[in-house]
Amino acid sequence: MKLVTFETGGARHIGAVLPGDTTISDFTAASDTAHFRDMLALIDGGGPALDAARALEAKPASVVEMASVRLLAPVPEPRQMFDCLCFEKHLVQSARNGHLVRGGPPVIPVTDKIPDVYKELPVYYKCNRFSVIGTDQDVIRPRYTTKLDYEMEFGVFLGKSVKNATVEEAEKAIFGYCIFNDVSARDQQMSEMRGMLGPSKGKDFDTGNVMGPYLVTADAVDPSNLTMSVYINGERVSSGTSADMMWSFPQIIAHSTQDETRHAGEFFGSGTVGGGCGLETGRLLEDGDLLELEVTGLGRLRNRIVFQS
């Protein structure tokens, strides 16, 4: 299923996009069950909630036109967010092009060999879960940066709580997948990470975490070889593949659950695919740009870039 959160009649609803991608089976309007209050409630409902959702996808009781509603992020406020760094090509190319950014040296040394830690551990940081927006919403450049960048990623939401999970158990805990744009203030990021903490304001600002347009259930996605493409103002500027990930999502999740409970509704990002950011291609974001991120089977995430004065 391609699940969505949307606004209609001044209220938030959830539903599933129907074949043809022009209509939505409106779960919230069709049933007053608690499972369909919002996307986190659906995730928390587990198997019975998903079965009820699939029944309404197959036989909709209430249908709305996609063009008549406003799509939001599939999960507007995740319970927690983590972002990883799983693509070696991104690391190497970002270091090589660090001269494009003022404010400090590259995060890693300029070399074709990445630090060993990235292959020893699936490292991650925690994101600001309150700064999430969805497709067709503006990304507002923070005033303190002149080097705004996109990061082409995708990620997973957990469907149940797990602790000390095996890789196999972690895989079974994945609820679904969506596109993720980890927007970055590169000059701020490069400067502050010399302190060996963070990132902080290089990542943390309103509209900085972009997700959508859909949350596609795990049964409908093979994450092993997805094409990940970036378009700016209609022109494709890069294309990569999820096949290049150094760590799988089940491996990442299992690592993160060591003596720590991960909860349903938490999100893990893949890190940026090789070539998937302006730091690598030399094309940072400009005022008015229309940025589109597309991943096989997960849709196209579209946002306008706005520089505030």
N, C-alpha and C positions, 0 to 999 in steps of 0.2 A: 504493500500500500504506500501511496504517496500522501502522507499526512500533512495537514496545514493548520495553522492558527490564523484567524482572520477577523476583521471587524465588519460587522453588519448591523445596521440600525442602532449604532452607538454602543454595541456590546461585543465582547469577544466570544467567538465560537471556535470549535475545532471540527475538522471533517477530513474527508479523503477526496483527492482529485480523481475524477472519473475519466475513463478513456476518452481521448481527444483533447484533454487538458483545457477545456473551456467551461466545465461545470464542476461543482463540488457537492458531494453528499454531506449535508450539514448534520453532524451527529448531535450537536447541542440542541438544535431546534427539533430534532426527531425524537429525542428521549430526554427525560429529566433525571436519568440515572446519574449518580455521582461520578461515574467513570468519564462522563463527557463534559464535565465542568470546565476542564482545561487540559492541556497536553500532559502536565505532570500527573494529573489524576488518572488519565488513561494509562500512562506508564506504570503508575503505582498499582493499577488494577490487574496487572499481570495477564495471564492466559485468558481468563474469563472476559476481561475488558477487550482484549484484542479480538476474541471470537465475536463479541457483540459488534465491534467496529467492522469486521470483515462482513458480517451479515448485512450491515447497513451500506457497505460499499457495493455488495452484490445486488441488493434490493433497496435502493434509497427510499426513505420515507419523506425526506425534505431535500430539495435540490436548489442551489443558488448558482447564478452565473458568475464565473470567475471575474468577469469585467465589472461586476456590480459591487465587489467587496474589496477591501484593502488587506493584502497579505501582511502579516507580521512575521517576526522570527518564529520558527516552529515551536520553540520553547522560549518565550520572551524573557524569562528569568530562570536560568538553570540553577540547580541546587549548588553546584560548584563547577568551576572550569579549570582545566589543565591544558597546557599546550606543550607539545614535544618538539624534538628536532630529529627527524628521521631520514632526511635526504642529504647524502654526502655531497652531491653536486651543488646543492644550495650553499652549504658551508664553504666549499672551496671557492665558488664564484663570488660569494659575498665578501670573503676576505680579500680576494684579488681586486675587487672594485671598491674597496673601502675609501679610496681617495676621492670618491664622489661625494662623500659626506664630511662636513666640517664637525669639529668638536672633539676629536680624539682619534686614536689609531683604530685599526680594525679590531673586532672582538677576538678573533683568533689570528695567529701569525699568517702571513701571506705564504702559502705553501700548497702543494698538491696533496699533501698528507694531512688529514684531519687529526686533532688530538685523540689519543686512544680512548679517552673516557666515553666518547660518543658511540663507540662500538662495544664498550664494556657494560654500559648502563643506558637504559632508555630515559635519559634525563628530561625533566619537564619543569615548568613553572606554573604558578597559579595566576589566572587572569581575573579581571574585574567582571563578575557575573552580572553587575547592574548596568553595564554599558552596552548591552546587546541590542542591535537593531536588525531589521529584516530587509528583504528585497524592495527596491524602489523607494527606499528612504535615503535621505541625504547623509553623506559622511562629512562631518564638519571638521575642518582642519583646526587643531588647537593653535592658539595665538603664539605659543612659544616655539613653534617649529617652522622652518622654511623647507624641510626635506620630508614631505609626507610620502609614504610608500604603502603599497598593498602587499599582501602575502597570500598566495594561492594555496589553500589547504582544503582538506575535508576532515570530518571527524565523526565520532560515535557518541551516542547517549547510552548510558547503562539502563537496563530494564529491571534490575533487581540489585539488592545490596549484597556485597561479597567481601570476605576478609580471608587473607592467606589463600587466595585462589590459585589453583593450577592454571596453566595456559588453557586447558580444555574447559575448565569451569568459567574462566574469564570470557572465552568466546561465546559460551551459552548465555552470558549475562548481557551481551550487546543487544540493545533494543532496535537501534536503527542508525542511519548515516545521513549526514547533510554536508553541504559546502560551507566552508568557513573562511572568512577573510580577516586575518589578524593585522589590522591596520597599524602602521608603525611610524612614529616620529623619529626618523633615523638619526638626526643630529643629536637630539636629546638622548636617545638610546646609546649611541656610541660614547657620549660623554659620561653618562652616569654608570655604565657598566665597567668602567675602569676601576670603580670601587668594589668590584667583585660581588655585588648584590644586584637584585633586580631581575629582569627589567622592571622599572616602575613607571615614571611619566613618559618613557619612550613608548609604552603600550597603554597606559591607563588614562583614558579620557573618554568623555561621552561620545557615543557612536563609533567607538574603536573596535568593537567586536561585531562582525556582521555574519549572520547565518541565514540559510534558506536556499531556495524558496520552500523546499519540502524537507520533511523528515521521512526518509524512505526506510521501511521496516527491513530488518536484517535478512529476512527470507527472500527479499527481492534484489539483493546486492551481492555481487562477488567482488570484494575489494582488492583482489590481487593484481588487476591490470586495467585500471580505469584511466582514460585519457583526461588530463586536466589542462584546460586551455584558458588563456587570458585575452580579452579584447578591450581595447581602449578606443573609444569613438568609432566603433565598428570594425577596427583593424585588429587582426590577431597578432599579438606581440610575442606570445610564447606558448609552448605546449610541452607537457611532461607526462609522466605516467606514475601511477601508484606502485607499479612493479618495482620501482627503485627504492622503496622503503627499507631501511636497515632493520627496523623493528616492526612487527605486526601489532595491531591493536590489542589482541589477546595477550601478547607478551608485555606490552606497556601496562595494561590493566593489572595483570598478575603481579608485576613488579611493584606497582603502587599500593597493592593491598597487603603488603608485608606488614603484619602487626598493625594494620590500620583499616578500618571499615570504609569502603567506597559505597555510595548510596545510589539507589535508583534516581535517575534524573540528572546525574553528574555527566559532564562532557569532557572528552579527550580529543584534542586536535592533533593532526599528523605532523605539524611543522610544514614548512614551505617546500613545495616540489622544486626540483632543479629548474632554474630559469623562471620561477614563478614570482619574482618581485622586481621592482625597478632598480634596486641596488645591483642586481645581476645584469639586467638588460641595458642600464643607463637611462631609462625613461621613468623618472619619478612623476608623481601625480601633479597635475596643474588644475587651476581653478576652472570649473565647468566640465571637466572630463566626465564622460560616461564610461564607467568601469563595469565590465561583465566577466564573471568567472563561471566557467562551465565544466562540469564533471559528468562523464558518461553515466546515464541513469539517474543522476541526482538533480538535473535541471540546470538552469542558468540564473545566477545571482547577479542582480543589476542594481547599481547605485550611482548617483551623481555626486561629484566631489565639489564641495563648497568651501571657499576660503573666506572666513569671517574677517572683517576689517578691524 
